[in-house]
Amino acid sequence: VQVMQKLFLVALKEVNKCNKTTSPAPGFAEKAFAQCFAATFAADHVEHWRHDTEDPESVFRFAKKTEKLWRDLLCFTDAELGLVDPGTRKALLQKLDSIGKSWKDDAMDWAPKSFKGINVKTAKNCQGMGRPASAAASASSLSTASPPPSKKAKKAVATVSPDASSSPRISKLLTALDDAKLKMRVKTTLQIKITSDDEPTKSVVTVLSGATHMKKFNQICAYLTGNDGTFHYHSQKGKCLKGSKIELSYKGEKMWMCDKPTGKKSSAAGASFVEDKGIKIVQIFQGLSVNNDDGIFFDNEEARDFALTEGVVAWVAPNGKRYSASVNCICATKSVMSGELLPRVVSIDGCGKIRNWAEYDMNAKTSFGMDIASTNNYIKGDREGRPMMFLGAPSEDEIEARAAINSARPISDDNGGSICCVGEDRNEKLFLLPPMFKKDLESAGIPDNGGVRAADGVSFVFEGEGMYGCKAVIKKN
């Protein structure tokens, strides 16, 4: 699969470069078409990769990328793609239809049930026939024709400058990450514990993306603590409870993160205000877990004190009840297990030692009384989870239990250690714990100068050269 993905990469780069410029290189479409044609037909001819694979997720991603690339390329005219015979395109579409149906028939081992095969025909590419000749005539030459319609550009990572006059320490922390570091830090996965201040025995642990903004975190807290009966996973959907807020309290300063109507009441409460949807959770918890067992290395001492001081970050319900939020780990997404839908509720005690699916309690609940399996199933909404592989014919009970276990598994223990990377150990241990490698950590923004750990006088350095590069080791100063 990796070899075929590399073949496609060349074509993808050509199309992506085209989407970013109004003056694409001459012949880019023809070059991308040739690469895509060769890779697709080679992948279809050498079919064993769709049957004999230990990485079904890669197979599924490869199939979807194949579909998307063909949809883009078929927007171009025959001349732009270098096709001479007018019957070539029709023959190509017939063959791609055949390939799509064939891959669908083989997909039971590596794709979700909703997978419908490869369909390259869209309204955008005129059902595969390309743009009308009149639409291409305005181009100065065929070799510099306009690229297929591109997606809307992604918005830059939101950064907000809060009111520094009333909360200077908090404001300084929230703006400490520059744009470049913030864009990397959102490529993390965090494990957060939410605890009732009134009843400390009540808590829930959730795993969420570093790209989560505080408005969505407000909604997560409301739903998981039982204060709101609805939730929508989409970042731009769902509503916060009227009057609820995220409150930061640090060294005599107080800041509210909420909507504007609620924020109007902040001054009377002696707090500053910032709109919640403009702040990412990684601006609150700043750091990175760089190996499996040594906790978070924070970006600086202020970030460490802020994250480790009890009660600094809290969700406040409309009735005034407070729920403190603390962070267990902040992992580069490339380093941890991939494929599980976020956010999700995890069970450190309930899933930490499961070795057989039949041992899992499908009725396990959080201390707030919410059924974990049902909660995760509800949170995922209409999204499809990662495909699962089984030996033999599993029962419906096993399929349901394994899906529940995968969703409920934590990525670390409650003190940030034993971080689970890569996958499961099918023998005695629950998880394999290979080291986190520098190349993966760099994607999430490594803390400068070895970072600052909870334990004084300890930082990390990178040592050793392995198959994947350097790994982090602890250094006592």
Steps between C-alpha positions, in 0.01 A plus 500: 500500500782740587663451160176583320440800724838636393399466135187703568692760697658641185162556339353643818782752527438617146130556564561664837756739350249585232235580759732749669592703193326680215790418264560124516803351329450404134373145457435444870164331435645260244786411733268439796267294280784274388613437859148434624419271204812289557450470877130415476535227242805354675305492828207330330719242326703408812195433713645307795552822699122521542483153655825436684558808714560573867415868456139530378490873580775572245314299237181697560683837493670397177165414341345833601802699377477314168138604468566865584795533262305359207209730575734800479684384189183426307406868523753567222433475128640224280761735358617608846541135602682410179219278367487490118233241414151636593397152613780468756316682778187285471708184505692630803178575688369150431822349631498721812140397565606136476793561737272678745257207512784251534653689792159521666464121484842463667438764766343287773840459672622859486213749459190598700163368389411841356778476239341494154810440292683750280273752329686756290201673342381825658301806397822701523673292229179471292459131584857431398482667159702807599428869468318613186734623227360851541616510860855414399516734201579803712830346613805650331620156400409141570816448698407775745129423533321586820509229767188318612294681762677482832369481852463814703824595669519394861480780750818582685530376856301737715701724731342753730656775705300511822464809718851522644418786734293295745658155455861559387641163611223296342505714186875455465464122526219478244703692244835331577488258206583672172296416190754245373516307830122520548435351155717204599368465854142447379629174349488343845264277695424587863359296786300725734344420837187695605418489873212643701625752758201425727539123474867415426417130465306583184720531192517408134800463268481600135741488207475785252686675220746783559302697242198513734399858571368601841142539379494134405676409826220682683248276321704187579509587871127573508409169336742272688403639841132443430406869486403486132323213328622574146836521324627533143857406408534757217713799599249749358183332624339471838418765758637583843266513796384855555708655777770228501866588466861384530659690788876543544617601850871556542703701756218736584383542139177372351394462139177376344488317169144502377259658253456877482168522691650311796824695468318827566464389862872434547597848620247490782658171612850647489603300194626582155332343197604337175273333248534123539504400135824691441717301743627144452538261789874472428530870586373408847711187546838571339746215478568157352551145624829397340528142623288227652547537873622844606194720474464832324789731423354851505613786278605714796463532878188716473332236285599229749368690803180588317431140400592344835331747737175346620181673390660741251286376209134435573172466317225692679141385448213753477405407860848597620637150560867466409678210333881516491692385193850353518722349231648147516703512179555698181620267224599559141212345307751313282641331812182356648246249381315637200158442357272543802246778464538805724386612744437181696457392861766265637515270799841474663386233747243329281719452192849511644538124540258350249652201319187340361197673358266289712654651816378849415193625683276646230297669773798682654416855600685819585468629857249750360278202416544502121534170314845514336426284195171676426658842555779434251255359251288815530796739481627354174174597329486404133876444471649160420765369735817325392452157339573198719653170397399163641623145461208277417138608527445719809165514673301823517579516872875485431483768231303728730728436798823555306369828358406610852841400640690684226302818566536477878872429513709783647822622343675529837448424867378772734847643567597529135718189487474171308397681184369254245655526155440321174278207598400205713710217626307179436696309764535593867518880496215724398707736292834514329701795628762586237672835551370819346732607222627846424351510151151450643548740789624774268164501322339618826754765600769375740547721811810715470817428700380170638178637647405531868376193685307479826813359664761774543835465329385255235486556124533279194744454216490294183742210477552197280434429137252227422284402209281806554758745640584642843294437810464715813681402821494670839791715606552607862650849513 
